[in-house]
């Protein structure tokens, strides 16, 4: 061993390794740069946010939006650096179609030749369909290397307990309604007295109704479903009567006019059972885990790039 340690070539090897390590620490290879985004793209992102929220993003909100866009650019740039566009059939077909549409190929060119010519012209870098496809492929690759864990029974049970009120089954109402447009408002008192005085059943009383475009009989409807038909004001007015089965309620105002409502049956609200909502909880937890796994994988990849906001 002592003889080996005296060898000059070993000294040179160790010195070379030390110098190489020092160089990597003192003069690291520059990271690929992504960004900054152009003014037009930034303004476009701000406009999209404004259209969705009714206000312009501020501070941390704007930073998150810009970083998310830069991460998309990074994924696309990384996909191109891996030559993923060379093997993908969707990209191949898209670029061939672009070449044919633009008339950039020579007569008799094969699809493969058109594809190679498109790559030479760098058409793949400016095509939105190619970009979306490569982003999709990159996300699949990142999830393959960092797969989300399936939700455990304990996680599903915890989500069920946390979302108990949200998952609660709402009440359901089966009703028949008579409709009276605003022109018939002066008749309301007389018509109601006639129905009640004669003890009319709901089907017979329908003869007194004005036409209503949504119909007259509604079965097992939740308050939200009724609100989509009649409007929130009608549902609020119906709930205020404490609707009970086998009796008339109203007249009740809605955005359309007036309604006289026969409540046929009421199914009370009840808590959901775990077995009923297990598929929903599992799906939501899987989506959440997938989103987090993808975000973690993107964060690891982002360490290899310099993102300029």
C-alpha positions in Angstrom: 0.0 0.0 0.0 2.8 2.4 0.9 4.4 1.7 -2.5 1.1 2.5 -4.2 0.7 5.7 -2.4 4.1 6.9 -3.6 3.2 6.5 -7.3 3.3 9.8 -9.1 0.4 8.9 -11.4 -1.8 8.4 -8.3 -0.9 11.8 -7.0 -1.8 13.3 -10.4 -5.1 11.4 -10.4 -6.1 12.5 -7.0 -5.1 16.1 -7.7 -7.1 16.1 -11.0 -10.2 14.8 -9.2 -9.8 17.5 -6.5 -9.4 20.2 -9.2 -12.4 18.9 -11.1 -14.5 19.0 -7.9 -13.4 22.5 -7.0 -14.2 23.7 -10.5 -17.7 22.2 -10.3 -18.2 24.0 -7.0 -16.6 27.4 -7.9 -17.7 27.5 -11.5 -20.9 25.4 -11.9 -22.4 24.7 -15.3 -25.0 27.5 -15.9 -28.6 26.3 -15.6 -30.9 26.6 -18.6 -32.8 29.8 -18.4 -36.6 30.0 -18.8 -38.3 33.4 -19.1 -38.9 36.1 -18.6 -42.4 36.2 -20.2 -43.1 38.9 -22.7 -45.3 41.9 -21.9 -48.1 40.6 -24.2 -48.1 37.2 -22.5 -48.2 38.7 -19.0 -51.0 41.0 -20.0 -52.9 38.0 -21.5 -52.6 36.1 -18.2 -53.7 39.1 -16.2 -56.7 39.4 -18.6 -57.7 35.8 -18.1 -57.5 36.2 -14.3 -59.6 39.3 -14.5 -62.2 37.6 -16.6 -62.5 34.8 -14.1 -62.4 36.8 -10.9 -63.5 40.3 -11.8 -60.3 41.9 -10.6 -56.6 42.1 -11.5 -54.2 39.8 -9.6 -52.0 41.5 -7.0 -48.6 40.6 -5.4 -48.3 36.9 -4.6 -51.3 36.1 -6.9 -49.5 37.6 -9.9 -46.3 35.8 -9.0 -48.1 32.5 -8.7 -49.6 33.0 -12.1 -46.3 33.9 -13.8 -44.5 31.1 -12.1 -47.1 28.5 -13.2 -46.7 29.8 -16.8 -42.9 29.6 -16.6 -43.2 26.0 -15.3 -45.2 25.2 -18.4 -42.5 26.7 -20.6 -39.9 24.7 -18.6 -41.8 21.4 -19.2 -42.0 22.1 -22.9 -38.4 23.1 -23.1 -37.4 19.9 -21.2 -39.5 17.8 -23.4 -37.8 19.2 -26.5 -34.4 18.7 -25.0 -35.3 15.0 -24.5 -36.4 14.8 -28.1 -39.9 13.6 -27.1 -41.3 15.2 -30.1 -39.4 12.8 -32.3 -41.2 9.7 -31.1 -44.8 11.0 -30.5 -47.4 10.1 -33.1 -49.6 13.0 -32.3 -46.7 15.5 -32.9 -45.8 13.6 -36.1 -49.3 13.8 -37.5 -49.7 17.5 -36.5 -46.4 18.6 -38.2 -47.1 16.6 -41.3 -50.5 18.3 -41.6 -49.0 21.7 -41.0 -46.5 21.1 -43.8 -49.2 20.0 -46.2 -51.4 22.9 -45.3 -48.5 25.4 -45.7 -47.4 23.8 -48.9 -43.8 23.6 -47.7 -43.0 20.1 -49.0 -41.8 19.0 -52.4 -44.0 16.9 -54.6 -43.7 13.2 -53.8 -42.3 13.8 -50.2 -43.2 11.1 -47.8 -44.8 11.8 -44.4 -41.4 11.1 -42.8 -39.7 13.5 -45.1 -42.3 16.2 -44.3 -41.8 15.6 -40.6 -38.1 16.0 -40.8 -38.4 19.1 -42.9 -40.9 20.5 -40.3 -38.3 19.9 -37.5 -35.6 21.6 -39.6 -38.0 24.6 -39.9 -38.6 24.4 -36.1 -42.3 24.4 -36.6 -42.8 22.3 -33.5 -41.6 25.2 -31.3 -44.4 27.5 -32.3 -47.4 25.1 -32.6 -49.9 25.2 -29.7 -51.1 21.7 -30.4 -47.6 20.3 -30.2 -46.9 22.3 -27.1 -50.0 20.9 -25.3 -49.2 17.4 -26.4 -45.6 17.6 -25.1 -46.8 19.1 -21.8 -49.2 16.1 -21.5 -46.4 13.7 -22.2 -44.1 15.4 -19.7 -46.7 15.2 -17.0 -47.2 11.5 -17.6 -43.4 11.0 -17.4 -43.1 13.0 -14.2 -46.0 11.0 -12.6 -44.4 7.8 -13.7 -41.2 8.7 -11.9 -43.1 10.1 -8.9 -46.4 8.1 -8.8 -49.1 9.3 -6.3 -50.0 6.9 -3.6 -53.5 5.5 -3.6 -55.7 6.8 -0.7 -55.7 4.6 2.3 -58.9 3.6 4.1 -57.9 5.9 7.0 -57.6 8.9 4.6 -61.0 8.1 3.1 -62.5 7.9 6.5 -60.9 11.2 7.6 -62.1 12.9 4.4 -65.6 11.6 5.1 -65.6 13.0 8.6 -64.3 16.4 7.3 -66.8 16.7 4.5 -69.8 15.2 6.4 -71.9 18.4 6.0 -71.0 18.9 2.4 -71.9 15.2 1.6 -75.2 15.3 3.5 -78.2 14.3 1.4 -80.5 17.3 0.9 -84.3 17.1 1.3 -86.3 16.2 -1.8 -89.8 17.4 -2.7 -92.4 16.0 -5.0 -94.7 18.8 -6.0 -97.4 19.8 -8.4 -97.7 23.6 -9.1 -100.3 25.8 -10.6 -98.9 28.8 -12.4 -100.5 32.2 -12.7 -98.8 34.9 -14.8 -98.8 38.5 -13.6 -101.8 39.4 -15.7 -103.9 36.9 -13.6 -102.7 38.3 -10.2 -106.1 39.9 -9.5 -107.7 36.5 -9.8 -105.5 34.8 -7.3 -107.6 35.1 -4.2 -110.7 34.0 -6.0 -109.0 31.0 -7.6 -107.4 29.8 -4.3 -110.8 30.1 -2.5 -112.4 28.1 -5.4 -109.8 25.3 -5.2 -110.0 25.0 -1.4 -113.7 25.5 -1.2 -114.4 22.7 -3.7 -111.7 20.5 -2.3 -110.2 20.1 -5.7 -107.5 17.5 -6.1 -104.3 18.7 -7.8 -105.1 17.1 -11.2 -108.5 18.8 -11.4 -107.0 22.1 -10.2 -104.5 22.0 -13.1 -107.3 23.1 -15.4 -107.1 26.6 -13.8 -103.3 27.0 -14.4 -101.7 29.2 -17.0 -99.2 27.5 -19.3 -95.8 27.0 -17.8 -92.8 26.2 -20.0 -91.1 23.8 -17.5 -94.2 21.8 -16.8 -96.3 21.3 -13.6 -95.2 18.1 -11.9 -91.7 17.7 -10.3 -90.6 14.5 -8.5 -87.9 14.1 -5.8 -86.4 17.5 -6.5 -83.7 19.1 -4.2 -84.0 22.8 -3.3 -81.1 23.5 -5.7 -82.9 21.6 -8.5 -86.1 23.6 -7.9 -84.1 26.8 -7.8 -82.7 26.1 -11.2 -86.3 25.8 -12.5 -88.2 28.4 -10.6 -85.4 30.7 -9.1 -84.1 31.1 -5.6 -87.0 33.4 -4.6 -89.5 30.6 -5.2 -87.5 28.1 -3.1 -87.1 30.6 -0.3 -90.8 31.3 -0.3 -91.7 27.6 -0.4 -89.3 26.8 2.5 -90.9 29.6 4.6 -94.2 27.7 4.4 -92.6 24.7 6.1 -93.9 22.4 3.3 -95.7 19.4 4.5 -97.2 16.6 2.3 -100.8 16.4 1.1 -101.6 20.1 1.3 -101.5 23.3 -0.7 -98.9 26.0 -0.1 -99.0 29.5 -1.3 -99.6 31.4 -3.5 -95.8 31.8 -3.8 -94.0 34.4 -5.9 -91.2 33.6 -8.3 -89.4 35.4 -11.1 -92.2 34.2 -13.5 -95.3 35.1 -11.5 -97.3 33.2 -8.9 -97.5 29.5 -8.0 -100.0 27.6 -6.0 -98.1 24.4 -4.8 -99.4 21.0 -3.8 -96.7 19.1 -1.9 -97.2 15.4 -2.6 -94.2 14.1 -0.6 -91.1 15.2 1.3 -88.0 13.1 1.8 -86.1 14.7 4.8 -82.4 15.5 4.6 -80.1 12.8 6.1 -76.4 12.3 6.6 -74.6 10.4 3.9 -73.3 6.9 4.6 -69.6 6.2 4.0 -70.3 3.3 1.6 -72.5 5.7 -0.5 -69.9 8.3 -1.0 -66.7 6.2 -0.9 -66.2 6.3 -4.7 -66.5 10.1 -4.6 -64.1 10.4 -1.8 -61.6 8.1 -3.4 -61.8 9.9 -6.7 -61.2 13.3 -5.1 -58.3 12.1 -3.0 -56.7 10.5 -6.0 -57.0 13.7 -7.9 -55.5 15.6 -5.0 -52.6 13.1 -4.7 -52.0 13.3 -8.4 -51.9 17.1 -8.3 -49.5 17.1 -5.4 -47.2 14.4 -6.9 -47.0 16.4 -10.1 -46.3 19.7 -8.3 -43.5 18.0 -6.3 -42.0 16.5 -9.5 -42.1 19.9 -11.2 -40.5 21.5 -8.2 -37.6 19.0 -8.4 -37.2 19.6 -12.1 -37.3 23.4 -11.6 -34.1 23.1 -9.5 -32.3 22.3 -12.7 -33.5 25.5 -14.4 -33.4 29.2 -13.7 -36.9 30.6 -13.9 -36.9 34.4 -14.5 -40.2 36.0 -13.4 
